[in-house]
Amino acid sequence: MLYSSLRTRILSWLRDYDKIQASAVILIYIQIGCALLGSLAAIYNGVLLINLAIALFALVAIESNSQSLGRTYAVLLFSAILLDILWFVLFSYQIWNISSEKYGTLFIFSLRLALSMQIVGFSVRLASSLLWIQIYRLGVLWVDNAVSQEADFDLRSRFLNPSTPAIIGQISDSDGILGGSIYDPPYYSSLVEDAQDKGYADEVGYPSSACI
């Protein structure tokens, strides 16, 4: 029972676009914090500064709601993961086994702090990449559903009212041709009165005011 309820909550959370994006933003802030702490190292901190720049770029992409910036961040995130793996291969052994006789305690502590922050940041970036994949999937599904619903609505409206736009256009054109005189009661009544006066004058034999 507990497993099923937990599974239902996880699945509902994975389908919620806003919650996943909020979690991705939290992971970005964690990456920024790790990069800032790791950049205090005396050496080997270049990759941490790169990861800091990428995390700040991610915040800009999210706040601007730009698809092009989002795609650029996806490429940068993948590149950062590859760079982290390369950095671990090249420098992790040297940092962990650095000689305490040659370097001071504070120097060694800063390097191991950088290594620890790099490990945490790498783990967070892996989790963040999974969240961004899910965000991309939800965004594509939402766009596809919106487009299909709009297309279905257009087809239904055209099927139910196929000639409505033409009729409306004809009515508007006839209004322009008639000049709106029929729908102007004072003007229409004055035309009727003039016609009646002219007919009465013709019967009596006097010239009408229109002829004068």
DRENDO-1510 file (C-alpha; in Angstrom, 1 decimal, always signed):
<recs>
REC; n; res; u; v; w
REC; 1; MET; +0.0; +0.0; +0.0 .
REC; 2; LEU; +2.8; +2.4; +0.9 .
REC; 3; TYR; +4.8; +1.5; -2.2 .
REC; 4; SER; +1.8; +2.1; -4.5 .
REC; 5; SER; +1.0; +5.5; -2.9 .
REC; 6; LEU; +4.7; +6.5; -3.2 .
REC; 7; ARG; +4.8; +5.3; -6.8 .
REC; 8; THR; +1.7; +7.3; -7.6 .
REC; 9; ARG; +3.2; +10.5; -6.1 .
REC; 10; ILE; +6.4; +10.0; -8.0 .
REC; 11; LEU; +4.6; +9.5; -11.3 .
REC; 12; SER; +2.4; +12.5; -10.7 .
REC; 13; TRP; +5.4; +14.6; -9.8 .
REC; 14; LEU; +7.2; +13.5; -13.0 .
REC; 15; ARG; +4.2; +14.7; -15.0 .
REC; 16; ASP; +4.1; +18.1; -13.4 .
REC; 17; TYR; +6.1; +20.5; -15.6 .
REC; 18; ASP; +6.3; +23.3; -13.0 .
REC; 19; LYS; +7.5; +21.1; -10.1 .
REC; 20; ILE; +10.2; +19.5; -12.3 .
REC; 21; GLN; +11.4; +22.9; -13.5 .
REC; 22; ALA; +11.4; +24.2; -9.9 .
REC; 23; SER; +13.5; +21.2; -8.8 .
REC; 24; ALA; +15.9; +21.8; -11.8 .
REC; 25; VAL; +16.3; +25.4; -10.6 .
REC; 26; ILE; +17.2; +24.2; -7.1 .
REC; 27; LEU; +19.8; +21.9; -8.5 .
REC; 28; ILE; +21.2; +24.8; -10.5 .
REC; 29; TYR; +21.6; +26.8; -7.3 .
REC; 30; ILE; +23.3; +23.8; -5.7 .
REC; 31; GLN; +25.8; +23.7; -8.6 .
REC; 32; ILE; +26.5; +27.4; -8.2 .
REC; 33; GLY; +27.2; +26.9; -4.5 .
REC; 34; CYS; +29.5; +24.0; -5.2 .
REC; 35; ALA; +31.3; +25.9; -7.9 .
REC; 36; LEU; +31.8; +28.9; -5.6 .
REC; 37; LEU; +33.2; +26.8; -2.8 .
REC; 38; GLY; +35.4; +24.8; -5.1 .
REC; 39; SER; +36.8; +27.8; -6.8 .
REC; 40; LEU; +38.6; +28.7; -3.6 .
REC; 41; ALA; +41.1; +26.0; -4.4 .
REC; 42; ALA; +44.7; +27.2; -5.1 .
REC; 43; ILE; +44.9; +25.2; -8.3 .
REC; 44; TYR; +42.8; +22.9; -10.4 .
REC; 45; ASN; +39.8; +25.2; -10.1 .
REC; 46; GLY; +39.3; +26.1; -13.8 .
REC; 47; VAL; +36.6; +23.5; -14.4 .
REC; 48; LEU; +34.7; +24.8; -11.4 .
REC; 49; LEU; +34.7; +28.3; -12.8 .
REC; 50; ILE; +33.4; +26.9; -16.1 .
REC; 51; ASN; +30.6; +25.0; -14.3 .
REC; 52; LEU; +29.7; +28.3; -12.5 .
REC; 53; ALA; +29.4; +30.1; -15.8 .
REC; 54; ILE; +27.2; +27.3; -17.2 .
REC; 55; ALA; +25.0; +27.3; -14.2 .
REC; 56; LEU; +24.5; +31.1; -14.4 .
REC; 57; PHE; +23.7; +30.8; -18.1 .
REC; 58; ALA; +21.1; +28.2; -17.1 .
REC; 59; LEU; +19.3; +30.7; -14.8 .
REC; 60; VAL; +19.3; +33.3; -17.6 .
REC; 61; ALA; +17.8; +30.7; -20.0 .
REC; 62; ILE; +15.0; +29.8; -17.6 .
REC; 63; GLU; +14.2; +33.4; -16.7 .
REC; 64; SER; +14.1; +34.5; -20.3 .
REC; 65; ASN; +11.9; +31.5; -21.4 .
REC; 66; SER; +14.0; +31.3; -24.6 .
REC; 67; GLN; +14.0; +28.0; -26.5 .
REC; 68; SER; +17.2; +28.8; -28.2 .
REC; 69; LEU; +19.0; +29.5; -24.9 .
REC; 70; GLY; +17.5; +26.3; -23.5 .
REC; 71; ARG; +18.9; +24.2; -26.3 .
REC; 72; THR; +22.2; +25.9; -25.9 .
REC; 73; TYR; +22.2; +25.1; -22.2 .
REC; 74; ALA; +21.4; +21.5; -23.0 .
REC; 75; VAL; +24.6; +21.3; -25.2 .
REC; 76; LEU; +26.6; +23.1; -22.5 .
REC; 77; LEU; +25.3; +20.7; -19.8 .
REC; 78; PHE; +26.3; +17.7; -21.8 .
REC; 79; SER; +29.8; +19.2; -22.5 .
REC; 80; ALA; +30.2; +20.0; -18.8 .
REC; 81; ILE; +29.5; +16.4; -17.8 .
REC; 82; LEU; +32.1; +15.2; -20.3 .
REC; 83; LEU; +34.5; +17.8; -19.0 .
REC; 84; ASP; +33.9; +16.6; -15.4 .
REC; 85; ILE; +34.8; +13.1; -16.4 .
REC; 86; LEU; +38.0; +14.2; -18.1 .
REC; 87; TRP; +38.9; +16.3; -15.1 .
REC; 88; PHE; +38.4; +13.4; -12.7 .
REC; 89; VAL; +40.6; +11.1; -14.9 .
REC; 90; LEU; +43.4; +13.7; -15.1 .
REC; 91; PHE; +43.5; +15.3; -11.7 .
REC; 92; SER; +41.6; +13.4; -9.0 .
REC; 93; TYR; +44.4; +11.0; -8.3 .
REC; 94; GLN; +47.0; +13.7; -8.0 .
REC; 95; ILE; +44.8; +15.8; -5.7 .
REC; 96; TRP; +43.9; +12.9; -3.4 .
REC; 97; ASN; +47.5; +11.7; -3.1 .
REC; 98; ILE; +49.3; +15.1; -2.8 .
REC; 99; SER; +52.3; +15.2; -0.6 .
REC; 100; SER; +51.7; +16.8; +2.8 .
REC; 101; GLU; +55.5; +17.4; +3.1 .
REC; 102; LYS; +55.8; +19.6; +0.0 .
REC; 103; TYR; +52.6; +21.6; +0.5 .
REC; 104; GLY; +51.0; +23.1; +3.5 .
REC; 105; THR; +47.8; +22.0; +5.2 .
REC; 106; LEU; +45.6; +24.8; +4.0 .
REC; 107; PHE; +46.8; +24.2; +0.4 .
REC; 108; ILE; +45.9; +20.5; +0.6 .
REC; 109; PHE; +42.6; +21.3; +2.2 .
REC; 110; SER; +41.6; +23.7; -0.5 .
REC; 111; LEU; +42.4; +21.1; -3.2 .
REC; 112; ARG; +40.4; +18.3; -1.5 .
REC; 113; LEU; +37.6; +20.8; -1.0 .
REC; 114; ALA; +37.6; +21.5; -4.7 .
REC; 115; LEU; +37.6; +17.7; -5.4 .
REC; 116; SER; +34.7; +17.2; -3.0 .
REC; 117; MET; +32.7; +20.0; -4.5 .
REC; 118; GLN; +33.4; +18.7; -8.0 .
REC; 119; ILE; +32.1; +15.3; -7.1 .
REC; 120; VAL; +28.9; +16.8; -5.6 .
REC; 121; GLY; +28.5; +19.1; -8.6 .
REC; 122; PHE; +29.0; +16.2; -11.0 .
REC; 123; SER; +26.3; +14.2; -9.2 .
REC; 124; VAL; +23.9; +17.1; -9.3 .
REC; 125; ARG; +24.6; +17.7; -13.0 .
REC; 126; LEU; +23.7; +14.1; -13.8 .
REC; 127; ALA; +20.5; +14.4; -11.9 .
REC; 128; SER; +19.8; +17.7; -13.5 .
REC; 129; SER; +20.3; +16.3; -17.0 .
REC; 130; LEU; +17.6; +13.6; -16.3 .
REC; 131; LEU; +15.2; +16.3; -15.1 .
REC; 132; TRP; +15.9; +18.4; -18.3 .
REC; 133; ILE; +15.2; +15.4; -20.4 .
REC; 134; GLN; +11.8; +15.0; -18.7 .
REC; 135; ILE; +11.1; +18.7; -19.0 .
REC; 136; TYR; +11.9; +18.5; -22.8 .
REC; 137; ARG; +9.5; +15.5; -23.1 .
REC; 138; LEU; +6.7; +17.2; -21.3 .
REC; 139; GLY; +7.2; +20.4; -23.3 .
REC; 140; VAL; +7.0; +18.5; -26.6 .
REC; 141; LEU; +3.9; +16.6; -25.5 .
REC; 142; TRP; +2.2; +19.8; -24.4 .
REC; 143; VAL; +2.9; +21.5; -27.7 .
REC; 144; ASP; +1.7; +18.4; -29.7 .
REC; 145; ASN; -1.5; +18.2; -27.7 .
REC; 146; ALA; -2.1; +22.0; -28.1 .
REC; 147; VAL; -1.6; +21.8; -31.8 .
REC; 148; SER; -3.8; +18.7; -32.2 .
REC; 149; GLN; -6.6; +20.3; -30.1 .
REC; 150; GLU; -6.5; +23.5; -32.2 .
REC; 151; ALA; -6.6; +21.5; -35.4 .
REC; 152; ASP; -9.5; +19.5; -34.2 .
REC; 153; PHE; -11.4; +22.6; -33.1 .
REC; 154; ASP; -10.8; +24.2; -36.6 .
REC; 155; LEU; -12.1; +21.1; -38.3 .
REC; 156; ARG; -15.2; +20.9; -36.2 .
REC; 157; SER; -16.0; +24.6; -36.6 .
REC; 158; ARG; -15.5; +24.3; -40.4 .
REC; 159; PHE; -17.7; +21.2; -40.5 .
REC; 160; LEU; -20.5; +22.7; -38.4 .
REC; 161; ASN; -20.4; +26.2; -39.9 .
REC; 162; PRO; -18.9; +25.9; -43.4 .
REC; 163; SER; -20.5; +29.0; -45.0 .
REC; 164; THR; -20.7; +31.3; -42.0 .
REC; 165; PRO; -17.7; +33.4; -42.9 .
REC; 166; ALA; -19.0; +33.9; -46.5 .
REC; 167; ILE; -22.4; +35.0; -45.3 .
REC; 168; ILE; -21.0; +37.4; -42.8 .
REC; 169; GLY; -18.8; +38.8; -45.5 .
REC; 170; GLN; -21.7; +39.3; -47.8 .
REC; 171; ILE; -23.7; +41.0; -45.2 .
REC; 172; SER; -20.9; +43.4; -44.4 .
REC; 173; ASP; -20.4; +44.1; -48.1 .
REC; 174; SER; -24.1; +44.8; -48.6 .
REC; 175; ASP; -24.0; +47.2; -45.7 .
REC; 176; GLY; -21.2; +49.1; -47.4 .
REC; 177; ILE; -23.1; +49.2; -50.7 .
REC; 178; LEU; -26.4; +50.4; -49.2 .
REC; 179; GLY; -24.5; +53.0; -47.2 .
REC; 180; GLY; -26.4; +52.0; -44.1 .
REC; 181; SER; -29.5; +54.0; -45.2 .
REC; 182; ILE; -31.9; +51.2; -44.5 .
REC; 183; TYR; -30.6; +50.9; -40.9 .
REC; 184; ASP; -30.8; +54.6; -40.4 .
REC; 185; PRO; -34.5; +55.3; -39.3 .
REC; 186; PRO; -34.4; +59.1; -39.6 .
REC; 187; TYR; -32.9; +59.1; -43.1 .
REC; 188; TYR; -35.2; +56.3; -44.3 .
REC; 189; SER; -38.3; +58.1; -42.9 .
REC; 190; SER; -37.3; +61.4; -44.6 .
REC; 191; LEU; -37.0; +59.5; -48.0 .
REC; 192; VAL; -40.5; +58.1; -47.5 .
REC; 193; GLU; -41.9; +61.5; -46.6 .
REC; 194; ASP; -40.3; +63.1; -49.7 .
REC; 195; ALA; -41.8; +60.4; -51.9 .
REC; 196; GLN; -45.2; +60.9; -50.4 .
REC; 197; ASP; -45.1; +64.7; -50.8 .
REC; 198; LYS; -44.0; +64.3; -54.5 .
REC; 199; GLY; -46.9; +61.9; -55.2 .
REC; 200; TYR; -49.4; +64.2; -53.5 .
REC; 201; ALA; -48.1; +67.2; -55.5 .
REC; 202; ASP; -48.4; +65.3; -58.8 .
REC; 203; GLU; -52.0; +64.4; -58.0 .
REC; 204; VAL; -53.0; +68.0; -57.2 .
REC; 205; GLY; -51.1; +69.5; -60.1 .
REC; 206; TYR; -48.6; +71.6; -58.2 .
REC; 207; PRO; -44.9; +71.3; -58.6 .
REC; 208; SER; -43.2; +69.5; -55.8 .
REC; 209; SER; -40.5; +70.9; -53.6 .
REC; 210; ALA; -38.1; +68.4; -55.1 .
REC; 211; CYS; -38.6; +69.8; -58.6 .
REC; 212; ILE; -38.1; +73.4; -57.4 .
</recs>
